[in-house]
Amino acid sequence: MRNVIISTILLTLFSAGILANDKIFTKEYELNGKIAVLEVEAGPSGSDVFLNSGTRKNISYNTPGENLFPKMFVKKGSYSVTWINYKKNDVKLNFYDSSSDYGRTLVSDKFEFISSDTAIIFNMGRPEFILFRAIKGEDNEDIFIHDIDSGRTGRITSTSGNENRINIENSELNGRSTFTLITSTLENEYTYTINVGDLTARLADKKEILRGQKSSKAAFTSEQLNTIIAIGDSVTWGKMRMYEFIDSYHPELTYLAKTSDHFNENYGETSIINLGVNRDSSLDGVVRMDAELLFDKGYYFLVLFGTNDVSSGTFSSTSTTKNLQWILENARDNYAMFPVISTVPPQKLYLAGIQFYKDETEKLNEKIILMATSLNFDYIDTYYAFFNQDEDWEAMLEDTKGNHPSPAGHQVMADMIIPVILSLTPEIPSEVGFSANTGGNSINVSCTQNSEFDFSHFNVKFGFSPTQLNREMTYSSSNFTIYFYPFSLNLKRVVYFKMQSVDMDGNSSEFTDIYSINLN
């Protein structure tokens, strides 16, 4: 699911914490037939970007602070590197070019966020313009262009949604004054013609992105009604690196599996479908969600994305939250599912003294909770729960390396999900039918069997007046007989009743309409 240039991301983080001068990121590129490695090394006062291509040099020495997310562009034997320089409330786009052998800040004009997703436009093999996604004075990500020689910066998109990718048809101008940019929001794909002379954009095409399908809860089979689906990244997928494990893939120990195990042991049978994908971003979840749910159907829908959005610097907390909102609304409104979202767990990257990861994670989690609360989605606060355990929060993560929850961390998450699902009210009885028995002292009642895994019984209230249903009985079957003996019928030959479903935790559905039957 990734187009990577011979790249491998290695997070060499250990349970004892990241020490000064530890590498927190490496990525390989092919350069003049050899392998060049970009590295980010944490130090006492931030982090630096190093290029190792036979000799190792610090290309960010002119830009103190947290230098993160380097990206290399190779052209005709020369190369350029972009990266983000972060200080709270002060984000900059930095640049290094091999021809000048000089690293410097290019853009520092009070941006709230600058994405690591950049692109370089070349002219005759020379880098002339940089495209980048950023937030400045708006509540969404737009695409900006920067003229490297003149220092001019211009906003070239201004849609109501977050631009989520930069796709250049041809990054080499060869003397031309225009190039084609393709980008998209959650709703539309846009094609622009960009004029590099005045840094302006002309909209050439706009296409609506069609997603989602309409369904209803009534369409669920009994098995699907008791199926829990989880969509997410490697945390959901089951990546866990622990000293006690031989390998690193353990879906049977995830919060999804532990939640289902609890229900199977204490209630009724549930099934699970794990739609976690290693290294996925929230946008990946948006893109693949409909295709996944064509074949994998279930009522309960657990959502956990955001770790990779933060750790890659690709998406802002604003953009990620909008992606998550789209996933939740799509699940609820188009698939009739019951979604539950989690905040993002903490990362051991915090231990490097790199403030970006902690700041962005906490901003994202605040927005997730605000979004879920305002739109009436259920959520669990994994981030807060990890810090609120008797054990240190690091014990909730892998003990060898990495940022994934340990089995103990997954149990904490399951313990929060379980009561959310159990708090749901059961379905109201449907397709109610009834008939009087010979002798006039009982009636037969039937309804659709409640197949929810935590169903307990039907509660029936009845009486001889629609305003006085003062008698009550319970039945576990969907076919039962209500006997009126020893109640004195006398001349009261019309019986009124209504019924509701009750689950094993005492949650009750609404009552049905009041039915009446003549016993004569």
N, C-alpha and C positions, 0 to 999 in steps of 0.2 A: 504493500500500500504506500510505499515511499519511492520516489525517484532520487536516489542518493548517489553521489559521485565517489564511489569507493570509500564511503565514510563509515566510521564506527565511533559511537559515542560511549565513552567509558567514564562512569562516575566512580572514582576511587575513594569512596567514603567509608570509614570504618566506625564500628560501634563505639570506639573510644573517643570519636570526634575527629574533626579535620584539624590537623596541625598547621601552623604557619608554613607557607611555601609548599603546600600540597596542591597537586593538580586536581582541579575539579571538572575539567573538560578537555578532551582531545578529539581531534578530527583530522582525518587523512585526506590528502589530495594528490593527484598526479601532476607533477611539475617538471617539464623537460625530461620526461622519461624516468624520473625518480619520484619517490614518495616524500612529500612535504607535510609536516604535521603542525597544525595550529593547536596551541595549548593555552588554557587559562589557569593561572597559578594564583592561589590565594596567599596573601601576605598579611602582615600585621595591620596595614592601613588600607586594605582593599584587595584588588586583584589586578593582574597584568596579563596582556596577551603576548605570547611568545611564538615565534616562527622557527621551527627546527627543520632545516633542509640541508643537513651536513654540518652547518654551524647553527647555533641557537642564539637568537637575539630578541630582545624585548622591543616590540614595535609600538608599545603604548606608553613608553617612558615619559612622553610629553603631556600625557593626560592622566594625572593622578586621580585616584578614587577607585570605584568598582568598574573595571573594564570587562565586559561580558559579551557573549554570543558573537564571536568572530565568524565571518563568512568570506571565503576566498573566491575571486573571479580570475580565471586564467585566460590570457589572450596573447597569442603569437609569442610565447616565451616569456612574456612579462606577466605580472599578477598584481592585483589590488585586493585589499582586505577592508571590509567594513565591520564595525562593532559598536556596541552601545556603551556609553559611559553614564553610570548611574550615581546620582546622589538624590536623596529625598527632595522632591519638588524641583529637581534640576536634572533633566535628562538630555543627553547630547548624542549626536551621531558622529562617529569618528571614522577616519579614513587613513589608509596607508597605501602608497603606490611604490612598487619596486624601482621604477625609473628614477624617482626622487629619493628613495630610501628614507622616507620621512613620514611619521605618524602624527596626525593632528586632528583637531575638532573641526568639522565642517558645519554642523547645524547645532545651534544652542539658543534657540529663540523661544524659551519658555514653553516647551512642549510638555504636556502632562504624561505622555507615553510615546515612545518610539519603538516600533516592532523590529525584531531581528530579521524580519522578512524584507530584504532589500534586493534591488536589481541595478546593474550598471549598464549604461548605454555608451558604447564605444564609437569612435570616429577614426577610421584608418588605424585601428588597433589601439588607439589611445583613449583612456577613460575620460568622458566629458560630462556625463550627467548621472546622478544617482536618484533612483525612485525608492521611496520608503513609505510605509504605512504608519500613521501617527494620529494622536489626538491633540488638537490645539483649539481651545475655545469652544468646542462642541461637545456633545455627549456621545460621539461615535467616532470610529476610525475612518479617516480619509486617506487618500494617496497624495503625496507631495513629490515634487521634483526639485532637485538642487543642481545648479550649474557650478561645477567644480572650479572653473576658471574665474568666473565673475563673482561667485559667492551669492548669487540670487537664489531665492527659494520661492516656489509657487505652489499653491494648492490646485490640483488638477481634477479632483473629484469632490463633489459635495452632495452626496445622496443622503437620504434620511436613514439608511441602514449602515451597518459597519461593512466597509470593504474588507473582504477576507482573503484576497490573494492578488498577487501581481504576476501577470503572464505577458511576456513580451514576445511578439511574433519574430522579430529580428533585432537583436541587440546591437548590431553593427550598422551605423548610419551610412558609411561610405560616401560622405558628402551630402546626403539627403538632409532636409530640414524637418522631416516628420517621421514618426514611427507609430506602430499600432500597439495599443495597450488593451488587454482583456482582463476584466476583473468582475467580481460578483459580490452581491450581498446575499442574505438568506432568501430574498424574494426574486431577484433579477440578476441576469448576466448582462454586462455592459461592454461594448466595444468603443474605444475612443481613438481618435487620431490626435496625436500629441505634436504640437509645433514647438520645436526647441528654441526657435528664435525669440518668442515672447513667453515661453513656458505656459501655453494655454492648451486646453483640450476641447475637441469638438466631438460630440456624441454621434457615432456612426450607426450604432445599432443597440437595441435593448430587447432582451428576451425574458419572458417570465419563466421562472423555474417552477415546474409543477411537481409538488410533493404531496404525500399524504393520501389516505383513502378514508371513506366514511364507513364506520361500523357501529355496532351497538352491543351492549352487554348481553342482550338476548341471543346474540349469535354465538356466544361461547358454548362449547360443549362442557359437560361435567368435568372432564379432565382439564380443559383449558381454564375453567373457572378456578381451579385449584393449582394452577401453575404459576410459579414466580419466575419472571425474567429479569435478569440484570444486564444492563448495558454500561460499558465503561472502558477503561484502559487496562494496563497490566495489573492494577490492584484487583479489579474484578476478575480478570483473566486467571489470576492465581499465582503470580510471581512472588516467591518467598525464598530468600537465601538465608538459611540458618545453618549453624554449625552441625546441628543434629540431622540435617537432610543431605541426602546424596545428590539430588538434583534440585532445580529451582522452580519447578512447576507443580503446584499443589492446589488445584481447584477444589478438592475435597475439604480444604481447610479455610475457604473463603467465607466472608460474611453471608454470601448467598447460600452456600451449603449448610453452614451452621444454623441459619434461620430455618431452612427446610427440615433439618434434622430435629430441631426442637418441636416443630409442628407434628412431624411424623411420630415422635415419641410420646407426645402429650395430647394430641388432638386426633386429626385424621390425616390421611395420606395427601401429600403435596408432591408436585414435580417441579424441577428447576430447569431453566435454559440459560446457559452462560454465554452472553454476547460480548464479553470482554475481549479486547484486542490489544496486544502489547504495543505501547508507544502511541496509542491513539490520542488525538486532541478532541476537544468538544466539537469542532467543525467536522472531523471525521465521523463523529457520532451522528451529526445531522445528515451527512451525505449518505451514510449506509443504513440509517434507521428503517426507512421504508422497505428497502430490499430485504433486510433481515426479517421484518415482521410479515412479509408475504407468506412465509412458511412457518415461522416460529410464533405461536400465538399463546398468550396467557393473560390473566387479568391483572396480576400484581407486577409492577414495573419499577425496578430499583435503578437509580441513575447516579453515576459517580464519574465525572470528568473534571479536569482542571489542573491536575498535577503536571502534565506535560505542557499545558498552555503556559504555566508559570515557569517551569524549569527550562523551557526552550526560548522564552522571551518572545514567542510568536504572536500571542494575542494579549490584549489588555484585559483587565478585569471586567471592563464594560462589555467588550466584545464576547468574552467567554460567557458572561451572564446571559446575554441575549441568545447565544447558541443554546444554552441550557434551558432557557425559557421556551424556545422553539421546540425542543425535544419533549418537554413536559406537556406543553399545550397540544402538540401533535398526538402524544400518547392518550391524553384525556379526551380531546375533542374529536379526533379522527378514528381512534382505535377503541374508545370506551374503556380504557385501562385505568387502573388506580396507580398513579406514579408517586414515588417517594424519592426525594433527592437528598444527597449527603453533601455536607461541606467537605473541603479538601483537607486531608490529613497533613500534619506538619512534615518537614523534611530535615534530614541531617545536614543538608546544605546550610542550615542556619548556624551550625557550629563552626563554619568557616569564617564567621564574622562578616559575611556578605549580606548586607541589609536588604538587597533587592528581593530575594526569595521570600523572606519573612513579610516584608511590606506588601508585596503583591498578593501573597497567599491570604493575608488578613483582609486586604481590600476586597479580594474576590469573595471570601467567605461572608463578609458583611453584606455584600450585594446579593449573594445567593439567598441568605436568610430574609433580607428585605423583599426580594422578588417573590420568594415562596410564600411569605406571610401576606403580601398584598394581593396575590393571585389565588390564595387559599389552596396551596399545595402543601402536603405534609413533608417534613424534612427531619433529618437527624443531624446534629452538630458534632460530627466526628472530631473536628479540630479541638473544640472545647473539651470534649470527653477525654481525649488523649492527655490533655494537660491536667485533667481533674481526677486522675487515678492515684491510688496509693503508691504505685510504683512510678519511677521517673518516666516521662513521656517517651524517652528513647527505647524503653523496654517494650513499647507498643510497636516498634519498628524492627526490621531485620537486624540480627545481631552480627552478621559478617560484613555486609556492605549494603549500600543502597537505601532507598527511601520508602520501600513498600511496607505495609503493616505486617507484623509478625502474626502467628496464630492467635496470640493474646490480643493483638489489636483488632483482628477480624472478629474475635468474640465480643469485644466491646461494641463494635458496630452492630453485630447481630442482636445483642441485648437491647439496643435502641430500636432496631427495626421491628422486632417481634411485637412489642406492645402497640406500635402504630398500626400494624396489620390487624391485630386482635381487637383493636378498638372500633373497627368498622362494624356498622350495623348490618345484620343479615338481610337478605332479600325478603320482601313482603310476599306472602303466599300468593300464588297465581293459579289461574284456571280452576277456580273453586267450583265444585259440583256437589249437589246434595239431593237426597230423596228420602221420603218418609217410609218407614217400615210398616208392615201389616200389624195391626194392633194399636198403632198410634202412640207408642210410648218410647220411640227412638227414631233417630234419623242417621242415615249413612252420609259421610262427608269425604270428599276426595279433593286433592290438589296436586300440583306439580311437586315432586319430591325435591326438597332443598338439598343440594349436593355440596354445599360449602363444607370445607374440611373441619370447621369448628362448630357445625350445627349441633344443637342439642335437642330441641323439641318445638312443637307448635303449641301455642297457648290459645285456648278458645274461651271466650266469654259469651254467655247466652242468658236468655230470660224471656218473659212473656210480654215485654214491652220494649220498643226500640230505645227508650230512654232509661230502662232499668235492666241492664245486662248484669245482673248481680250474682250469677253463678259462673264458676270458672273450672276448667279441666285442662290437663296437658296430655299431649299425644306425641309419641316419637315417630309414628308412621304417617305417611301421607294419605292413607286410607284408614278411616276409623269410624266408630259408631258412638253417637252421643245418646245415652240412656237417660230418660227423664224420671223413671221410677227410682227412688220413692217420692219424687216431687209430686205434689197433688196437682193434676191437670185441671180437674173440674170442667168448667166450660171454656178454659183458655186453650183453644185448639191451634193457635198460631205461635210459633216459636221464632225468636230472632237471635242471630248470633254473628260474631265477627271473630277473626283469628289473626295471629301474628306469629312470626318466627323468632326464636330465642336461641342465642349461641351459648357455648359452654362457659363463657365469661359473663353471662347475664345480659349481654347487649340484645336489645329487642328491635325488631323492625316496627314500622307503623302498622296499625291494624288495617285489615281489609275494609271494604264497605260493609255495611250491615245487611245481612241476608235474612229473608223471612221464608218460612215454609208452613203450609197448612197441613196439620196432622190428620184431618178427616179423610 
